[in-house]
Structure formats: structure tokens, C-alpha cells
């Protein structure tokens, strides 16, 4: 931390000088962190000293993460604000899931995420290690698993040991997930004899859910799992092992007469009962290894082993059901970062919201939650930007009291947090810029790059898995280096513009404010109109033309509305209707991207077409009328299971 | 290479498709490259196929480096130009020296440089591994060397094996340098008994040359060297080992009566004779290990062992002397990239220039040269930007025929080369931007960052070791994250402006061209004047104020001159004299940086104060008069040995 502060300040700090930071842990921590460790700390900064005290070294790490964010510069130099903090987490399980299967995420990439997680006080890295699209962990007992199931892109066991150690040094647990019995195509490439259909199998290259499934009636399946999970228990010290269990299509079970006979013979009822039987067998294997089982909410079943941890991705109903059965539970629904929602929307999701219907006993079983990063559309080059800084919003939700929920303050703090991430070596800014330069091509001069930056700053990747529709033939081989891939997930520029419009319209529009917005939109329009021609020799201009076109249209509309507001003219009702319809068109998903300007544009158009208020009361009424007339769509609902299938 | 092309183009290439690139090597290469390997290749691209043939796999690698630079985009899409190339290097030794001692450069950092070197067809990485300021290699026989001499920043032997393998995969030799008998303070921290003065010794933190030296009269020195070099021969397969031998101050030898007696007893004449005796002993040790010795030109002595390779850093005289003695020689004088010269200046330096005074036999002994990166002012964060893309100019000088020396074409090709480097993962662009953002501080908005970028784009780090004067108390602990540290070594913006001024004044100044330059300078002035206030809360504004001030002055002068040219008025002689003097002031070294605008500013001022020509003939005379009257200083001479001491 001192080295990073040296880099920021240009000063030499703490090298043989009297230490100004006093650290004290009342107990040394175990070798690896575990669930329920005391992470509390007390931090005081006065003019004389910095003192950090904690029960455990994990608590000291949490306090240092706070302290790292306290160094600020002002006109009179660098300072730490005087403060006294007594802090502890609200939930003991604050995780990030990373899917290293759909797109491979190498060790260095994960180490960066661990650095960032530690700064955000997250304490669980959930590694999704096996999938239809890749088997990403070395098995020495069953080497055909990774050798045939990974294209050579897998973690060596030594690398996992290094990763687990690196995580532990930052107070972070590593929980592995081996997703069974569905999502197992890559297992079956080398072991087709364990499948529920004859095979042969090949690594799945497309997205979506495959039909391949392990055969729960085959005793060899349990022999392999016992051996393999035994190996994994050697390299993953955490007592929790996640077995997935989600999205078992069961078509191969239904189509296999022998399997159906097994269900009848064992009174398992149906395919779900068969999965419950399978889960029980796996749970027994894990139990013998001293491990607890975790699974996605599809594992919920009357026959679910007690002590199973249930992770809900489908909704709060899963939390209710799991905790009613006495199972501990985690929330991930609402924290799927690959839906590309704004930070604020994830921030609002609370595992135990104020109006929860869970009983107090049920509430106690909610351990926390996990942000999830599934990587159909996220290469290693993009991972940092896909996760950060948005994951920090989930981290704060899981650490801080429920009442800390001011979205304005969240956004005010994110840029500083993002700068600290960059100090730690995160690549969310660096790689985005580099991807943009590469897209712009060798012949792009500074002005072309600037125009592309201006346009890119206003778009966001299409939300709610819309890209699966826009690029339905997508597969693992396609490079993720297009326009959608280097956008900020959340456009600061669009959000800032939206806020400026709200402020403008809240009261009587001021000329200077209108002119400022006109200046902004004029610059956007200039860039949007120039860009396609500027990129002609880039080889990729066709990818940007539709976006540049709708941005140009958006600016035409916005500028006309601002001009009416400035000149105190009023647009006609027909003009308003026509433009509201156009805004609907241009702000809907556009292939891989979308333009998040619907609300400010509609507000401007509506405001420019309504008679202006004069008195205070009239102005208040006007604001209400404005919102009603603007026909702003609500946020799209979260996609549910069926939609994805 | 295909993966990188996929990223650029967004296309899926070569995955199971019929290969369009035919590679053929007539012989498989040895495990490691060695001096004199055949690196020739023939590359043809036609509408039907790409064919690459070479005698060795090294040649295939060189051809691939060419091919990688051939993919271009145009309005009609991506293409490789049709071509037929038969290529081979002019010199067999084309190296880059990296000093990992003054500032530690970790393995990952060196791997990146190797990637870049391969693209530039460089074939030797010369690792400067020991220095007064650090002993950077693990010795298992003498662990006190790295344990006490490195602050824990050294290469484990396993890491060296990995690096050597990584280099060999790219056809690059790794030649280690263990600098003896001077530059050895860090050796003596753990082994003071081997020094020429009593000690104790501590790692040197400041720059410059220390007086510490091994004691050539102590037999234990040779015991340690034999053991240590034996270890090194196990991990560095190359037959060449560099023993430094430069800058032996010999004060400790002169001050040691026992050593002086040894010189007399053995008829060594003087301290230089003692060093020659030492070199002979080391050469014998290396010979027993099957290694050849290389050294800096100070090793030149009548008693120098035949077969020693001499690397000249002090000038061409060393080449002459070495080759007269029948020694092979390398040129590094003129290729010291840490002098921060423009690429063009290094490009002009030829190991065997057209007018060489060397005999043909001497010329045959010139093996090539090495670009050198000494790291007093270069942290790992800065290394890529310090080396690249300028090192490519040296690489081309050493590979291509002497006659390939068009500076305009060099600069036209460097941006594309730089983009290919970024494709390979080089951080020269990414880290500069990130360092600039960090310097600007958390509170900097987009406009502050843009203003800082505008100002930074016009400055260069002060040349010719001027920073040693400006920051004489500098030491190894001071962070290199200031204004000078994130500048481009060579300002494209200033060079472009200079070229535009030359074009403008070559003929009758055109109004549109004048206005374009006015627009540019106005933007610079706006940024320069605004910047200090914008950075007030950054904590680092004081570092930028002097630079912003001189840039503002430069723009005031330039804009006044352009205004005179535009309005066809003429500045007075006094005005010219005053402004030429001011330009001298503001374009001289300014602490750590300098403003490289002397020539264009002086040309503008002079042109604005001379009567305008009318006829063609008069205009030609005017251009001559302009240059004469502008009082432009020549390039500063290269610093010589004595200046640095």
C-alpha cells in the first residue's frame, strides 16, 4: 500500500522512517480464511497517528482496504481525513463468481480480480471450473477430463495452489464449482461412457444449455467423482464445494429407457427425483472428504441433504424455500453482472430487504450473496472492465448496513474506487482504451480515436442477454473485440447528461445550462456524423455505422428540443408524438449495443412541447406532467430461466 | 499471430479452415539459437497463397515477424499486399541491453520486451544482472550475494530457465552480464572480504559510479567467480558471457598498499594492468566452462585474451582498437536509448558507416550492435515506453542494408509497428495513459485529463542525462511517477508541428495552413494556461507549473508570429531578437523535461520578421536566409565518459 501511495504522491514513504501506521491483530489468523471469521476492525486517524486494530489479521486486511481509500490530495497537499471507524460486515459470505469456462480466464487475470476483491472487502472467489464449453482444471487421476475437454486451457494443480495462497493472503476463500450432472459436455469428451446418451461428445462451442448429462444410474460416475473430488479436496482447502446442479435438461434421461427404469425401481418419481438421488450420492462423497456441498437453487428437493448451501440465481423464492428447509442460502439473483445492468440497479438488490417476508430464523440463514460473471461475452481482455467497478456496488450491499443505499453517493465514490483499482494493476481502463485503439486501426489519427471515444462513451452493451438474440450463431472462437466489447458497461457520459437534464427541468431552465447541453450534444453529433467516414480504412467501420446513425438522430432530436427551450418556443403535439416514437426506436437494443438516453431525450422533447409554467406551484405541476407525458418505459424485467432457454 | 489477427479483424481465422500460410524450414533449429545462425527467409504473398521458406526455424520466425506487419485494412476490407521478399540480416548480433539492477525489471516485464524484440527481428537480450545498486540473480553456492544484495528483487534460477526458453522460442539468445571488478558494491554487501577496501558495504542507492571493486589480488575472488560462473553456465546456455569491466575507478586499488605491491611484484605496470590481469583470470575461468568472454571497451589492453568480444559504449575508437587487435566488436555508442534521443538520431548511427575508416578485415569483425537501456530513470512501469518504439529504429539499422535510411519512411512506419507491439501485449501506450491519469488525480474530470494530455504531448524527458543534474540527490527509492516519467520519449505532436512549419515556410505561406497552425497553438495555449488551476487538487500541480508556463510562452510567441504571417505584417528586428532569445530560454532543459519546439518557433519568428519574397527565385533565397537567421542550435553532443563521471 505504501508503494502505491508513493506512486500516487511522488513521495518516499515508510522506508526506514518512523512508522506512522500502527497495526494490531489480537489473534493471528489461520492459514486459510473460513466462513464466519471475525472481520471487524477499528480504524482511527488523528493528527498524531493512524491506528488499526482488529481481532484477526483478516480484520486488519479489511481495515487496510478502508485506509487505502482514505488518502486524498487537496490544494494544501496530501492528507488522511481524521476519522474513527468501528466496522464489521453485515454478511459473512461476500463473493464473486467467475466462469473460466465459456471464455478462458488465466491465472494472472484471476489474481487481478482478487486484488480488486480485497479492496472491496469481498471474501469469496467462486470459481466455475467445469462447463459444457470447457473443463478447466487438471485431474491427475482422470487426465482425459482436462486433456480432451479444455483445448489446453486449464489450471494446473500447482497454479490452483498458487491462486488459493494468493487469495488467502488477501483474506479471500476460493470455492470451486464442478457443475454436475448437467453442463457436463466437456467431461464426456474424454469419458463418453459416463453420459446418459451414447455420444461421442465434442466440446460445446455455442452458448445456451446442452442436453449432455452424467448418468446417475452408472456407478462408474460415482467412482470418478469420488476420485476427482478427492484430488480437488487436496488443492482447495475450503470446506465448501459447489456442485452446480443447475439447468439439467434431462432430455437424455427421459430418452434412456434404462435410466427411466432405474427411476421406477428406486421410487425416485421423476427426473428431478433422480437428480436429488444423484445429489445425495455426491453429498455423501463430499462428506467423506470433510466437505459441505453447495448448489444452485435447482438442487432444492425434499430429499436435499441437510447442511447443503443453496445459491439462488432464479429469484428470492429460492431463498425462501431453502431457508424453510433449514438450509443456509446465498443470493445471486440480481447480482448477475453479465446482464450489464447499471451499478445502481445491482446496488438496490438486498438479500434481506427491509420488507422481507422471511421469518427472523430464516433471515439468519442468509449468509450473503455473490456477484456472478458468466463469460459467454467476456474474454480475459475484457474481464476487469466487465466486473469493475460495478462489483463494488454488490460488495458494499453485502458489507454495509441495509440503510446505506444512496445511489448518488455510490456514483460519487465509484471513480475514486476505480482509480484505486488501477493502482492495484486492474486493466479495466487500460484494456478498454487499447481495444478501442485496435478497433480504430493503424491508420487512425488522434482525431479519429477521439471521435470514436466520444461515440463509444455514449453506448452500453445491450442488456439482459440481448446479445444472445443479436448474435445467435455465436461461438467460443469468435473474437470479442468489436464495438460492444470495449464499451464501458455503464456510460458515465449518458448518466451525467441524464442528471443534467433532470436538474435543468426540475426548475425553470436556465439559459447557461441549456447552452452547456447544446454544446455537449453538438460535439456528440459532430463525432457521430464524422465517424463512419473516419473509420473507412479501419476494416471495421461497418460495425459502427448503425450506432453512429442513431446517435446522430438522438442529437438532432435533443438539439431541436433544447433550441425550443432556449428560444421559448413550444413544439407541437404532433412533433412530440413523432419524436417520442423515434426515441423509442433509437434507444431500443441495436444489435450488441444500446443508447441509454431514452429518459433524458423524452424529458427534453416533452418539456419543449408543453406550455412553460410561471409560478412555483405551476412549476411543480409541470414536473409531474412532464414525467407523465414523457412515456418513459420502465426498466426491463430481469430475464428468467425460461427466457434464457 | 492468427489469434492477434482475429482480434484486429473480428474474423475467425485458421481454426480448422484450410491453411493459407505455408511454412517451410529446410532444417530444424538447435534447442537454442547461437551466433551466426542462418536467419534468412523468403516470403511470397500472391492471390493464391502465402509461402514462407527458410533454411532454419529461426528464419521462419523472422519471416513471420515480417508477415505479421503485412496485414492491412482498406475501404474494401482486410488484405495482405502481394509481395516477394528475399531477406537476411546485415549483422548477426542485434541486441537490446536491459539493466535490471538500477530499477528492478521482473520476469513478466522482460517477456514483453522479448515479444517486441522478436517482432523487430532482434536476436540478443543482454541482461545486465549485477551492479552497485543490486545483485539480481540467485546464487545457490553463494546465497549471500542475492540475499543481501538485492532487497529480495532478483531472478530465481528457475525464472532464468523460463526466460531463456521463452527467448529461444522467439529465436533470441540471452547473454548475461556480471559486471566485474567495478560496479560490484552489491556483491560486497554479503562478501566484504572480497573487496579492495575494508567495508562494510551497503547496497548503493544513488546513481553514478561507486569506488567499490573486487580485489584482483585475492585468490578467494577467483574461487567465488569460478563457482558462481559455473552455476550461471548451467542456466545460461549461450556461449558468450559478458563480464562488464567498465568504469573501474580504482581508487580502492590505489589506496591499498598490498594491491599496489602486487602490481609491482607481477610487473602489471598500473591499475589498468591489474584489471587486464583480472580479466585474464576470469577469461580462463570462462574458458574452462566452455564460454567466450565479452566486455565493455575498457577491457581493451595489450594483454586482452584473444577471442574476447568488445562492446564499445564510448565511441567508434573502441571498434577500431578492438578489431585491430583481432577481436570481434559490437557498437553501443549511439544506441543508448536512455539518452532519450529521437528515433531518427539512433537510426543514423551505423556500426560500419559508408565512410568508415576500418579496413575490410576490420569490418568483418563488427558483429553488430546493441541498444542499451540503463534504468536509473526507468521503472518497470515505464520500461516498455522507454524502449519502444524507438528500439525498432536500432533494430532496422542492424538488420537492413546500410542504404535503408530514410527518416521520413521510418516515422511513417513506426505507428503501425507500435500498434503491432500493443497487439503483442506491450504496455508502452497503456501504462503511459494510466500514469497520466494517476498523476491527474482522482478528482480530475475528463477535461482535466484532456488538458494534461495536450500539454504532456508536447514535452520530452530532458536528454543526455540532464536529469542527473536536475535531480542530483536522486536515489533508488524515489518513485518515478512524475511528469517526466509518463511523457512519450519523443513527441509526435512536436515533430508533426515542426514538419508543418517547414512545409509552410518552404514556399509562400498559405492562409489555410497558417490558420491550421493557429488552431493547434491556440488549443495548446488554452490547455497550458488552464492546467495549473485544474490540477490544484491533484496533489502534484507544482510539478507541472513550470512546463505549463513555458508552453504558454511558446504559444504566445508562435501565435504572434503566425498572426504576422497571416496579416502580412513584418516583425521588427528587435522583436525577432527578443523572441529568439526567449525561445532559447524556454526550449532549454527545464528540470526533468524539455520543450522540443526550438526550431519551428525560431523559423516562425524569423519568417515573420523578414521581408516576404515575391518571385520563385526570391523565395528560394528567402528559405536560405531564414535558416541562417533563425540561429538554431545544433543537436547537443553525446555525453562522453568524463561528463557522466
Interface residues (C-beta under 8 A of the other chain):
Chain A: X6 X7 X8 X9 X10 X11 X12 X15 X72 X73 X74 X75 X77 X78 X381 X415 X416 X419 X422 X423 X427 X429 X430 X431 X433 X434 X437 X438 X441 X442 X443 X477 X478 X479 X481 X482 X536 X537 X538 X539 X540 X543
Chain B: X6 X7 X8 X9 X10 X11 X12 X15 X72 X73 X74 X75 X77 X78 X381 X415 X416 X419 X422 X423 X427 X429 X430 X431 X433 X434 X437 X438 X441 X442 X443 X477 X478 X479 X481 X482 X536 X537 X538 X539 X540 X543
